[in-house]
Amino acid sequence: MAVVASQQRKGKLKVIVDALGLAEYTITICSNKKTFPEKYQHIITDDLISLSKQIYLKARRANNIRVTKDNKNSYDKRKDLQEEAILDCDNFLGEIQLAQKVFHLKKKRILYWGGKVIEVRDGIKSWKESDSKRYKKLFNS
């Protein structure tokens, strides 16, 4: 029997899959000449694509850092990457807002795209908070 979507437990690493999806979507949208005319395309689209890739890569890199009791520095690196990815999400939202004004993007597209960014940002924030609780126990014992 299937579980109702609202009752499904989100996997901890769903955020990395979501970040990958955001990068894929961003590359697809930014490559569309109808949405972003070619002569103006690189003014904003290069930044959007770069930010989306960085969010994904930082989340992935953070996930690949194994935190051990013997190496608190590993936790600090992981947390720093999570924080950078969160800041990149905030910057991304600003870039989307700018793109909306410059390229007169439809509100429906902005709501969808921005929603994807917010979902990734909130997922990274939750992951970081979970790590904080988990590793606080590790380093305070």
N, C-alpha and C positions, 0 to 999 in steps of 0.2 A: 504494500500500500504506500502510495506517495505521501510525503510530508508537505503540508501546506507551506508555501514559500515564506510566509511571515513567521513560521515556527521552525524553519530550518536553522541549524547552527552554522554560523559563518566560520569557515576554516581560517586559521590564523594567517595563512599565506595567500588567501583570496586577494588580498590587496596587491600583491605582486602581479597576479593575473589581470586584475583591474587596471593597474598601471601600464601593463603591456597593451591592453586593449585601448587605453587612452592614447598611447603613442601611435598605435596603428590607425586609430580614427583620425587623429590630428594630421598624420602624414597624408592620409587619403583626402581629407578636407582641404588641406593646404595645397595639394597638388591639383585641385580642381580649378581650371582656368576660368570657368564661369563664375565661381565664387570669388576668387582672387585673381583679377586680371594680371597677366604675365608681367607687364611693365612695372607694376607696383608690388608684385608678389613678394619679393625678397625684403621689402621694408619691414614687414611684420611676420610673415610666414616662417622665415628662417629662425626667428626667436621662438615662435610657438613650437616648431618641430624640435628645436634644441632643448627647450624646457621639458617637453613631454618625454623625450628620450632620457634626459637627466633624472627626471622623477623615477622612471622605471629602473634605470641603471643604479641609482643610489639605493632604492629599496632592495633591489636584488643583491647589491654588494653588502648592505647591512645584514640581510638574511644569511649571507654566506660567512659572516663572522661568528665563530664559535666562542662563546663566552665561557671562561673557566674561572674557578675560584682563585687559581694561581696567577691570573692575568686580568686584573681590573681594567687595564688599558683597552682590552678587547671590547668590554662593555661600553667604555667611553667612545670608542670609534664607531661602534654600532649606533649608539644614541646620537652622535654627531651627524651621521649619514641620514638617520631618520629625521632629525631636525632640519637638515638642509633640504630634504625632499619636501617637507611640509612648507618651508619657505618658498621653494620653487612652485608649489601648487598655488600659493598666494600670489606670486608674481604672474603665474599663468592666467589666473582669473583677471588680473589687471590687463594683461595683453589681449585677452579675449574681448574685454570691454572696449579697448582701444580699436581692435579690429572691427567690432560691431559699428562703431562710429565712423571709421574711415571707409569701410567697405559696405556699409548699410546692410549688415547681415540680418536675417530674419530672427525675430524674437524666439521663435520655436527652436531654431538651431542653437542659439545662445543658451537657452534654458537646458537643452539636452547636453550640449558640450560642457557647459559650466557645471551641470549636475554630475557629470562623469568626474570632473576635477574634484569637486567637493566630496564625492564618494571615496576617491583615492586619498585625499587629504585626511578625511575623518578616519579612514581605515588605518592610515599610518599613525595618526594620533592615538588610536585605540591600541595598536600594536606597541607603540612606545610606552604607553601607560602600563600595559600588561608586562612588558619587559621590566619596567621600573619596579613593579611589585615583586616580580619573580627574582630579580637580581639583588634587590634590597635585602632579601632574606639570605642570599648567598654571601654577600659581602659584610653583613652585620653579625654574622655568627662567629 
